Amino acid sequence: KRDELERLQNILMGEIAEFIVIKWLKSNDKHAVSSVDKNSGMPDRGHDIELKGKEDNLLKCSVKSSLSFSKGLDGIINQFKLATTKHELRDVNIQVYFWLELNPKNNEPRTTVPSLKASAIIGWFGKKDLTSFEKYNHESRQVPSTPLSKARPMAQLLQYIK
């Protein structure tokens, strides 16, 4: 139950995360195409990007975006999990995080809204990497038991795709 502004920011953050991942994959000479019809007004098909496996097989890739207001990159990697449920898992599942810097060190400017300078593609999980799920904090939705620190490095994904 999000208000209009929160929904808009969530959609924009998801679109930017998808763009970041596609740009990174293409900069590494890999096939990556958005699978979301941006003009349809309908939800996506459960995956955001189509990749090609080494045997020219289609791989469905889900990109999850999240925002942390209290943890920086180290805290995100060590304490957070992929923002997905068991039913949302696809062949490749990528987590992008944005974080706020409300009290930066060395008199740096604060980051109070999602920013590219305070974002990272954290890593990826294959569909079979995540087998155990638990309840997410105080909410009734699922989350994998595996922390983001166990995600595969993005460089490793380059070995599995064309």
Backbone as a printed PyTorch tensor [residue, N CA C, xyz], in Angstrom:
tensor([[[  0.8380,  -1.1800,   0.0000],
         [  0.0000,   0.0000,   0.0000],
         [  0.8770,   1.2340,   0.0000]],

        [[  1.3620,   1.5730,  -1.1820],
         [  2.2380,   2.7200,  -1.3340],
         [  1.4650,   3.8770,  -1.9550]],

        [[  1.8410,   5.0950,  -1.5850],
         [  1.1890,   6.2410,  -2.2160],
         [  1.7960,   6.4670,  -3.6000]],

        [[  1.2360,   7.4280,  -4.3340],
         [  1.6220,   7.6420,  -5.7270],
         [  3.1010,   7.9970,  -5.8790]],

        [[  3.6130,   8.8520,  -5.0090],
         [  5.0120,   9.2540,  -5.1190],
         [  5.9510,   8.0860,  -4.8370]],

        [[  5.6540,   7.3000,  -3.8330],
         [  6.4920,   6.1400,  -3.5160],
         [  6.4530,   5.1260,  -4.6520]],

        [[  5.2860,   4.8930,  -5.2420],
         [  5.1880,   3.9610,  -6.3740],
         [  6.0040,   4.4640,  -7.5580]],

        [[  5.9150,   5.7720,  -7.8380],
         [  6.6680,   6.3480,  -8.9460],
         [  8.1710,   6.1980,  -8.7120]],

        [[  8.6290,   6.5170,  -7.5180],
         [ 10.0550,   6.3820,  -7.2160],
         [ 10.5060,   4.9320,  -7.3080]],

        [[  9.6580,   4.0140,  -6.8690],
         [  9.9860,   2.5900,  -6.9400],
         [ 10.0980,   2.1320,  -8.4000]],

        [[  9.1810,   2.5820,  -9.2310],
         [  9.2180,   2.2340, -10.6560],
         [ 10.4740,   2.8030, -11.3040]],

        [[ 10.7710,   4.0690, -11.0250],
         [ 11.9650,   4.6990, -11.6010],
         [ 13.2450,   3.9930, -11.1580]],

        [[ 13.3110,   3.6340,  -9.8890],
         [ 14.4890,   2.9460,  -9.3800],
         [ 14.6500,   1.5900, -10.0890]],

        [[ 13.5460,   0.8940, -10.3110],
         [ 13.5970,  -0.3820, -11.0240],
         [ 14.0340,  -0.2190, -12.4710]],

        [[ 13.5350,   0.8130, -13.1320],
         [ 13.9180,   1.0800, -14.5140],
         [ 15.4090,   1.4210, -14.6070]],

        [[ 15.8850,   2.2220, -13.6700],
         [ 17.2990,   2.6050, -13.6630],
         [ 18.1670,   1.3830, -13.3830]],

        [[ 17.7500,   0.5360, -12.4580],
         [ 18.5110,  -0.6850, -12.1600],
         [ 18.6090,  -1.5730, -13.4030]],

        [[ 17.4930,  -1.7480, -14.1010],
         [ 17.5080,  -2.5430, -15.3320],
         [ 18.4720,  -1.9290, -16.3440]],

        [[ 18.4070,  -0.6190, -16.5220],
         [ 19.2890,   0.0860, -17.4570],
         [ 20.7580,  -0.0990, -17.0830]],

        [[ 21.0720,   0.0150, -15.7960],
         [ 22.4530,  -0.1450, -15.3260],
         [ 22.9830,  -1.5380, -15.6750]],

        [[ 22.1610,  -2.5520, -15.4340],
         [ 22.5850,  -3.9260, -15.6940],
         [ 22.7780,  -4.1530, -17.1900]],

        [[ 21.8230,  -3.7130, -18.0030],
         [ 21.9470,  -3.8770, -19.4560],
         [ 23.1970,  -3.1590, -19.9610]],

        [[ 23.4140,  -1.9310, -19.4980],
         [ 24.5950,  -1.1630, -19.9240],
         [ 25.8800,  -1.8890, -19.5410]],

        [[ 25.9360,  -2.4320, -18.3350],
         [ 27.1330,  -3.1440, -17.8990],
         [ 27.3700,  -4.4000, -18.7360]],

        [[ 26.3090,  -5.1630, -18.9810],
         [ 26.4500,  -6.3800, -19.7770],
         [ 26.8920,  -6.0550, -21.2050]],

        [[ 26.2790,  -5.0450, -21.8040],
         [ 26.6600,  -4.6690, -23.1670],
         [ 28.0810,  -4.1210, -23.2220]],

        [[ 28.5190,  -3.4330, -22.1720],
         [ 29.9010,  -2.9300, -22.1500],
         [ 30.8960,  -4.0780, -22.0670]],

        [[ 30.4040,  -5.2590, -21.6970],
         [ 31.2240,  -6.4730, -21.6680],
         [ 30.9100,  -7.3830, -22.8570]],

        [[ 30.3420,  -6.7720, -23.9040],
         [ 30.0510,  -7.4600, -25.1670],
         [ 29.1160,  -8.6510, -25.0170]],

        [[ 28.1170,  -8.5200, -24.1590],
         [ 27.1290,  -9.5820, -23.9640],
         [ 25.7740,  -9.1430, -24.4880]],

        [[ 24.9880, -10.1140, -24.9130],
         [ 23.6350,  -9.8670, -25.3920],
         [ 22.7280,  -9.6340, -24.1750]],

        [[ 22.0800,  -8.5060, -24.1340],
         [ 21.1390,  -8.1930, -23.0550],
         [ 20.0750,  -7.2670, -23.6200]],

        [[ 18.8160,  -7.7310, -23.5690],
         [ 17.7040,  -6.9700, -24.1300],
         [ 16.5980,  -6.8850, -23.0880]],

        [[ 16.0440,  -5.6970, -22.9360],
         [ 14.9100,  -5.5440, -22.0210],
         [ 13.7480,  -6.3870, -22.5410]],

        [[ 13.0890,  -7.0830, -21.6580],
         [ 11.9350,  -7.8970, -22.0500],
         [ 10.6280,  -7.2350, -21.6430]],

        [[ 10.7120,  -6.0120, -21.1380],
         [  9.5290,  -5.3000, -20.6520],
         [  9.0780,  -4.3080, -21.7200]],

        [[  7.8190,  -4.4040, -22.1170],
         [  7.2410,  -3.4500, -23.0560],
         [  6.9040,  -2.1900, -22.2640]],

        [[  7.7300,  -1.1680, -22.4030],
         [  7.5970,   0.0500, -21.6030],
         [  6.3080,   0.8190, -21.9110]],

        [[  5.6900,   0.5490, -23.0400],
         [  4.4870,   1.2870, -23.4350],
         [  3.1890,   0.5420, -23.1520]],

        [[  3.2730,  -0.6540, -22.6080],
         [  2.0650,  -1.4650, -22.4630],
         [  1.1940,  -1.0570, -21.2890]],

        [[  1.7690,  -0.4830, -20.2480],
         [  0.9900,  -0.1650, -19.0590],
         [  0.6880,  -1.3850, -18.2150]],

        [[  1.2220,  -2.5260, -18.6090],
         [  0.9810,  -3.7800, -17.8950],
         [  2.2520,  -4.1780, -17.1430]],

        [[  2.0810,  -4.9530, -16.0910],
         [  3.2680,  -5.4490, -15.3900],
         [  4.1230,  -6.3170, -16.3130]],

        [[  5.3830,  -6.4390, -15.9570],
         [  6.2760,  -7.2620, -16.7820],
         [  5.9030,  -8.7400, -16.6770]],

        [[  6.5970,  -9.5460, -17.4510],
         [  6.3090, -10.9860, -17.5160],
         [  7.0350, -11.7820, -16.4440]],

        [[  7.5360, -11.1040, -15.4400],
         [  8.2420, -11.8010, -14.3720],
         [  9.7380, -11.7710, -14.5270]],

        [[ 10.2000, -11.2610, -15.6490],
         [ 11.6280, -11.0630, -15.8310],
         [ 11.8390,  -9.7520, -16.5680]],

        [[ 13.0170,  -9.1890, -16.4230],
         [ 13.2930,  -7.8610, -16.9510],
         [ 14.1700,  -7.8770, -18.1960]],

        [[ 15.0830,  -8.8280, -18.2520],
         [ 16.0840,  -8.8650, -19.3150],
         [ 16.1550, -10.2760, -19.8970]],

        [[ 16.3770, -10.3320, -21.1910],
         [ 16.6210, -11.6220, -21.8400],
         [ 18.1120, -11.6980, -22.1810]],

        [[ 18.7090, -12.7970, -21.7530],
         [ 20.1240, -13.0670, -22.0030],
         [ 20.2210, -14.2940, -22.8980]],

        [[ 21.3860, -14.5160, -23.4850],
         [ 21.6320, -15.7260, -24.2630],
         [ 22.6680, -16.5580, -23.5490]],

        [[ 22.3090, -17.8330, -23.3240],
         [ 23.2630, -18.7670, -22.7450],
         [ 24.2870, -19.1750, -23.7860]],

        [[ 25.2900, -19.9000, -23.3660],
         [ 26.3750, -20.3250, -24.2640],
         [ 25.8780, -21.1810, -25.4270]],

        [[ 24.7530, -21.8850, -25.2410],
         [ 24.1950, -22.7170, -26.3150],
         [ 23.0790, -21.9930, -27.0530]],

        [[ 23.0860, -20.6590, -27.0310],
         [ 22.0550, -19.8150, -27.6490],
         [ 20.6800, -19.9930, -27.0210]],

        [[ 20.6220, -20.5840, -25.8370],
         [ 19.3460, -20.7210, -25.1560],
         [ 18.9760, -19.3980, -24.4810]],

        [[ 17.6750, -19.1360, -24.4100],
         [ 17.1690, -17.9230, -23.7790],
         [ 17.2230, -18.0710, -22.2650]],

        [[ 17.8050, -17.0910, -21.6070],
         [ 17.8370, -17.0580, -20.1470],
         [ 17.0250, -15.8620, -19.6820]],

        [[ 16.0960, -16.1160, -18.7960],
         [ 15.2820, -15.0380, -18.2330],
         [ 15.9990, -14.4760, -17.0140]],

        [[ 16.1200, -13.1510, -16.9960],
         [ 16.8630, -12.4720, -15.9390],
         [ 15.9560, -11.4930, -15.2060]],

        [[ 15.9140, -11.6260, -13.9060],
         [ 15.1690, -10.7040, -13.0550],
         [ 16.1560,  -9.7420, -12.3990]],

        [[ 15.8450,  -8.4580, -12.4550],
         [ 16.6690,  -7.4430, -11.7980],
         [ 15.8460,  -6.8490, -10.6670]],

        [[ 16.3490,  -6.9760,  -9.4640],
         [ 15.6770,  -6.4270,  -8.2850],
         [ 16.4210,  -5.1870,  -7.8340]],

        [[ 15.6790,  -4.1410,  -7.5290],
         [ 16.2930,  -2.9210,  -7.0200],
         [ 15.7630,  -2.6540,  -5.6190]],

        [[ 16.6520,  -2.1790,  -4.7640],
         [ 16.2840,  -1.8730,  -3.3870],
         [ 17.0210,  -0.6260,  -2.9440]],

        [[ 16.5070,  -0.0280,  -1.8830],
         [ 17.0740,   1.1820,  -1.3240],
         [ 17.3380,   0.9840,   0.1570]],

        [[ 18.5140,   1.3630,   0.5930],
         [ 18.8410,   1.3170,   2.0160],
         [ 19.0380,   2.7360,   2.5210]],

        [[ 18.3260,   3.0710,   3.5710],
         [ 18.4980,   4.3910,   4.1750],
         [ 19.4890,   4.3490,   5.3320]],

        [[ 19.8110,   3.1450,   5.8130],
         [ 20.6280,   3.0580,   7.0250],
         [ 21.9490,   2.3210,   6.8580]],

        [[ 22.1060,   1.5750,   5.8050],
         [ 23.3360,   0.7930,   5.6040],
         [ 24.0210,   1.2320,   4.3240]],

        [[ 25.3450,   1.2850,   4.3710],
         [ 26.1420,   1.5230,   3.1780],
         [ 26.4200,   0.2030,   2.4870]],

        [[ 27.3260,   0.2170,   1.5480],
         [ 27.5900,  -0.9580,   0.7260],
         [ 27.9900,  -2.1830,   1.5490]],

        [[ 28.8850,  -2.0350,   2.5180],
         [ 29.3010,  -3.1900,   3.3300],
         [ 28.1300,  -3.7830,   4.1030]],

        [[ 27.3200,  -2.9380,   4.7030],
         [ 26.1560,  -3.4190,   5.4460],
         [ 25.1410,  -4.1060,   4.5470]],

        [[ 24.9470,  -3.5560,   3.3600],
         [ 24.0120,  -4.1520,   2.3970],
         [ 24.4680,  -5.5640,   2.0450]],

        [[ 25.7320,  -5.7020,   1.6870],
         [ 26.2510,  -7.0080,   1.2630],
         [ 26.1860,  -8.0290,   2.3960]],

        [[ 26.5250,  -7.6230,   3.5940],
         [ 26.6050,  -8.5680,   4.7050],
         [ 25.2920,  -8.8170,   5.4370]],

        [[ 24.3450,  -7.9110,   5.3540],
         [ 23.1300,  -8.0520,   6.1550],
         [ 21.8480,  -8.2270,   5.3500]],

        [[ 21.8650,  -7.8850,   4.0630],
         [ 20.6320,  -7.9420,   3.2810],
         [ 20.6180,  -9.1560,   2.3610]],

        [[ 19.4430,  -9.4080,   1.7980],
         [ 19.2240, -10.5730,   0.9360],
         [ 18.5970, -10.1310,  -0.3800]],

        [[ 18.5860, -11.0180,  -1.3540],
         [ 17.9530, -10.7270,  -2.6300],
         [ 16.4830, -10.4300,  -2.3950]],

        [[ 15.9980,  -9.3500,  -2.9720],
         [ 14.6130,  -8.9120,  -2.7670],
         [ 13.6840,  -9.6880,  -3.7020]],

        [[ 13.4460, -10.9510,  -3.3600],
         [ 12.6090, -11.7950,  -4.2120],
         [ 11.8910, -12.8400,  -3.3800]],

        [[ 10.9030, -13.4610,  -3.9850],
         [ 10.2320, -14.6140,  -3.3830],
         [ 10.5990, -15.8450,  -4.2040]],

        [[ 10.2680, -17.0050,  -3.6940],
         [ 10.5590, -18.2610,  -4.3890],
         [  9.9070, -18.2840,  -5.7760]],

        [[  8.6950, -17.7550,  -5.8760],
         [  7.9530, -17.7910,  -7.1410],
         [  8.4720, -16.7790,  -8.1640]],

        [[  9.2470, -15.7940,  -7.7120],
         [  9.7880, -14.7880,  -8.6190],
         [ 11.1580, -15.1620,  -9.1760]],

        [[ 11.7460, -16.2420,  -8.7000],
         [ 13.0760, -16.6350,  -9.1700],
         [ 13.0740, -16.9420, -10.6590]],

        [[ 14.1150, -16.5050, -11.3390],
         [ 14.3040, -16.7610, -12.7590],
         [ 15.6680, -17.4220, -12.9540]],

        [[ 16.0550, -17.6590, -14.1880],
         [ 17.3390, -18.3060, -14.4670],
         [ 18.4910, -17.5220, -13.8450]],

        [[ 18.4400, -16.1980, -13.9970],
         [ 19.4480, -15.2980, -13.4440],
         [ 18.7150, -14.2370, -12.6270]],

        [[ 19.1780, -14.0000, -11.4060],
         [ 18.5400, -13.0530, -10.4930],
         [ 19.5950, -12.0830,  -9.9790]],

        [[ 19.4680, -10.8200, -10.3760],
         [ 20.4670,  -9.8020, -10.0690],
         [ 19.8920,  -8.8090,  -9.0690]],

        [[ 20.7120,  -8.4150,  -8.1010],
         [ 20.3050,  -7.4090,  -7.1210],
         [ 21.1050,  -6.1310,  -7.3300]],

        [[ 20.3900,  -5.0190,  -7.4990],
         [ 20.9830,  -3.6850,  -7.5480],
         [ 20.5290,  -2.9610,  -6.2920]],

        [[ 21.4610,  -2.2800,  -5.6410],
         [ 21.1240,  -1.5210,  -4.4310],
         [ 21.5080,  -0.0640,  -4.5970]],

        [[ 20.6540,   0.7950,  -4.0770],
         [ 20.9120,   2.2190,  -3.9200],
         [ 20.9650,   2.4620,  -2.4170]],

        [[ 21.8420,   3.3500,  -1.9620],
         [ 21.8850,   3.6440,  -0.5320],
         [ 22.0150,   5.1510,  -0.3310]],

        [[ 21.5100,   5.5890,   0.7850],
         [ 21.5720,   6.9960,   1.1390],
         [ 22.7680,   7.2420,   2.0380]],

        [[ 23.3720,   8.3900,   1.9030],
         [ 24.4800,   8.8240,   2.7600],
         [ 23.9770,  10.0460,   3.5170]],

        [[ 23.3110,   9.8280,   4.6430],
         [ 22.7160,  10.9260,   5.3870],
         [ 23.7250,  11.6500,   6.2630]],

        [[ 24.7580,  10.9500,   6.7090],
         [ 25.8170,  11.5320,   7.5310],
         [ 27.1770,  11.1490,   6.9670]],

        [[ 27.5130,  11.6760,   5.7850],
         [ 28.7640,  11.2720,   5.1470],
         [ 29.9860,  11.7740,   5.9090]],

        [[ 31.0890,  11.0750,   5.6920],
         [ 32.3600,  11.4520,   6.3190],
         [ 33.0550,  12.5210,   5.4740]],

        [[ 34.0050,  13.1920,   6.0650],
         [ 34.8650,  14.1580,   5.3730],
         [ 34.1020,  15.2990,   4.7020]],

        [[ 33.0000,  15.7120,   5.2920],
         [ 32.2070,  16.8270,   4.7680],
         [ 31.7400,  16.6370,   3.3270]],

        [[ 31.5610,  15.3920,   2.9240],
         [ 31.0070,  15.1000,   1.6030],
         [ 29.5250,  15.4970,   1.6010]],

        [[ 28.9570,  15.7780,   0.4370],
         [ 27.5270,  16.1010,   0.3910],
         [ 26.6690,  14.8830,   0.7540]],

        [[ 25.5330,  15.1410,   1.3490],
         [ 24.6060,  14.0550,   1.6770],
         [ 23.9720,  13.5120,   0.4010]],

        [[ 23.5830,  12.2540,   0.4410],
         [ 22.8020,  11.6370,  -0.6280],
         [ 21.4600,  11.3000,  -0.0030]],

        [[ 20.4310,  12.0580,  -0.3640],
         [ 19.1260,  11.9000,   0.2900],
         [ 18.0720,  11.2810,  -0.6250]],

        [[ 18.4280,  11.0450,  -1.8670],
         [ 17.5570,  10.3570,  -2.8230],
         [ 18.4140,   9.3520,  -3.5840]],

        [[ 17.8190,   8.3480,  -4.2200],
         [ 18.6310,   7.3910,  -4.9790],
         [ 19.5410,   8.1120,  -5.9750]],

        [[ 20.7810,   7.6410,  -6.0540],
         [ 21.7940,   8.2780,  -6.8780],
         [ 22.6840,   7.2130,  -7.5000]],

        [[ 23.1700,   7.4740,  -8.6980],
         [ 24.0840,   6.5260,  -9.3350],
         [ 25.4000,   6.4240,  -8.5810]],

        [[ 25.8360,   7.5210,  -7.9500],
         [ 27.1090,   7.4670,  -7.2140],
         [ 27.0020,   6.6350,  -5.9460]],

        [[ 25.8050,   6.4100,  -5.4810],
         [ 25.5890,   5.5580,  -4.3020],
         [ 24.7140,   4.3800,  -4.7200]],

        [[ 25.2090,   3.6330,  -5.7140],
         [ 24.4950,   2.4450,  -6.1970],
         [ 25.5090,   1.4090,  -6.6410]],

        [[ 25.0630,   0.1590,  -6.6880],
         [ 25.9530,  -0.9160,  -7.1350],
         [ 25.1360,  -2.1120,  -7.5930]],

        [[ 25.6730,  -2.7860,  -8.6020],
         [ 25.1530,  -4.1050,  -8.9590],
         [ 25.8530,  -5.0550,  -7.9880]],

        [[ 25.0950,  -5.6150,  -7.0640],
         [ 25.6970,  -6.3870,  -5.9670],
         [ 26.2010,  -7.7420,  -6.4370]],

        [[ 25.4120,  -8.4570,  -7.2070],
         [ 25.7880,  -9.7860,  -7.6590],
         [ 24.5710, -10.5140,  -8.1960]],

        [[ 24.7370, -11.8070,  -8.4390],
         [ 23.6340, -12.5760,  -9.0100],
         [ 23.5670, -13.9700,  -8.4070]],

        [[ 22.3750, -14.5430,  -8.5060],
         [ 22.1090, -15.9140,  -8.0840],
         [ 21.4390, -16.6390,  -9.2380]],

        [[ 21.8000, -17.9100,  -9.4280],
         [ 21.0620, -18.7600, -10.3470],
         [ 19.7870, -19.2340,  -9.6590]],

        [[ 18.8590, -19.7280, -10.4390],
         [ 17.5680, -20.1690,  -9.8910],
         [ 17.7370, -21.2400,  -8.8220]],

        [[ 18.7160, -22.1190,  -8.9990],
         [ 18.9060, -23.2280,  -8.0610],
         [ 19.8100, -22.8730,  -6.8840]],

        [[ 20.3530, -21.6580,  -6.8850],
         [ 21.2230, -21.2360,  -5.7830],
         [ 20.4450, -20.9560,  -4.4960]],

        [[ 19.1820, -20.6030,  -4.6460],
         [ 18.3800, -20.1910,  -3.4930],
         [ 17.2830, -21.2250,  -3.2500]],

        [[ 17.4460, -22.0020,  -2.2020],
         [ 16.4820, -23.0810,  -1.9280],
         [ 15.7220, -22.8770,  -0.6260]],

        [[ 16.2270, -22.0420,   0.2510],
         [ 15.6100, -21.8310,   1.5610],
         [ 15.0990, -20.3970,   1.6700]],

        [[ 13.8530, -20.2620,   2.0790],
         [ 13.2230, -18.9490,   2.2210],
         [ 12.6610, -18.8000,   3.6230]],

        [[ 12.5920, -17.5480,   4.0710],
         [ 12.0520, -17.2450,   5.3970],
         [ 11.1820, -16.0000,   5.3040]],

        [[ 10.5610, -15.6540,   6.3870],
         [  9.7130, -14.4630,   6.4460],
         [ 10.5990, -13.2250,   6.5140]],

        [[ 10.2400, -12.1850,   5.7680],
         [ 11.0100, -10.9510,   5.7260],
         [ 10.6090, -10.0510,   6.8870]],

        [[ 11.5430,  -9.8380,   7.8150],
         [ 11.3460,  -8.9650,   8.9760],
         [  9.9340,  -9.0570,   9.5420]],

        [[  9.2250,  -7.9700,   9.5610],
         [  7.8900,  -7.9190,  10.1400],
         [  6.7940,  -8.0990,   9.1000]],

        [[  7.1790,  -8.2900,   7.8460],
         [  6.1960,  -8.4400,   6.7800],
         [  5.8850,  -9.9160,   6.5470]],

        [[  4.8380, -10.1670,   5.7880],
         [  4.4510, -11.5560,   5.5480],
         [  5.0280, -12.1060,   4.2470]],

        [[  5.8800, -11.3430,   3.5650],
         [  6.4500, -11.8440,   2.3110],
         [  7.7280, -12.6370,   2.5700]],

        [[  8.0870, -13.4250,   1.5630],
         [  9.2640, -14.2760,   1.6520],
         [ 10.5310, -13.5140,   1.2970]],

        [[ 11.6400, -14.0650,   1.7380],
         [ 12.9620, -13.6000,   1.3380],
         [ 13.8980, -14.8110,   1.4240]],

        [[ 14.8700, -14.9250,   0.5180],
         [ 15.8110, -16.0430,   0.6290],
         [ 16.5690, -15.9820,   1.9540]],

        [[ 16.9720, -17.1250,   2.4540],
         [ 17.7730, -17.1880,   3.6830],
         [ 19.2240, -16.7950,   3.4180]],

        [[ 19.6580, -16.9020,   2.1800],
         [ 21.0430, -16.6460,   1.8010],
         [ 21.3280, -15.1480,   1.7070]],

        [[ 22.3570, -14.6570,   2.3870],
         [ 22.6740, -13.2210,   2.3090],
         [ 23.3250, -12.8540,   0.9800]],

        [[ 23.2980, -11.5640,   0.6620],
         [ 23.9130, -11.0860,  -0.5750],
         [ 25.4150, -11.3480,  -0.6200]],

        [[ 26.0400, -11.5300,   0.5400],
         [ 27.4750, -11.8350,   0.5570],
         [ 27.7830, -13.1630,  -0.1360]],

        [[ 26.7740, -14.0050,  -0.3130],
         [ 26.9500, -15.2970,  -0.9920],
         [ 26.5800, -15.2230,  -2.4750]],

        [[ 26.2330, -14.0370,  -2.9600],
         [ 25.8940, -13.8810,  -4.3820],
         [ 27.1320, -14.1540,  -5.2370]],

        [[ 26.8900, -14.6150,  -6.4370],
         [ 27.9880, -14.8140,  -7.3800],
         [ 28.4300, -13.4440,  -7.9080]],

        [[ 29.7250, -13.2680,  -8.1370],
         [ 30.1880, -11.9910,  -8.6970],
         [ 29.6640, -11.8050, -10.1210]],

        [[ 29.4270, -10.5740, -10.5020],
         [ 28.9210, -10.2940, -11.8450],
         [ 29.9030, -10.7550, -12.9160]],

        [[ 31.1950, -10.6840, -12.6340],
         [ 32.1930, -11.1420, -13.6100],
         [ 31.9890, -12.6160, -13.9470]],

        [[ 31.5040, -13.3920, -12.9910],
         [ 31.2580, -14.8170, -13.2300],
         [ 30.0790, -15.0250, -14.1830]],

        [[ 29.1160, -14.1200, -14.1610],
         [ 27.9820, -14.2290, -15.0870],
         [ 28.4460, -14.1670, -16.5320]],

        [[ 29.4870, -13.4060, -16.7860],
         [ 30.0040, -13.2550, -18.1510],
         [ 30.4610, -14.5960, -18.7390]],

        [[ 30.8340, -15.5440, -17.9010],
         [ 31.2580, -16.8640, -18.3700],
         [ 30.0890, -17.7400, -18.8190]],

        [[ 28.8740, -17.4130, -18.3590],
         [ 27.7040, -18.2430, -18.6250],
         [ 26.8560, -17.7440, -19.7970]],

        [[ 27.1210, -16.5190, -20.2410],
         [ 26.2680, -15.9500, -21.2810],
         [ 27.0900, -15.5170, -22.4840]],

        [[ 26.3750, -15.3290, -23.6110],
         [ 26.9980, -14.8530, -24.8680],
         [ 26.8440, -13.3590, -24.9800]]])
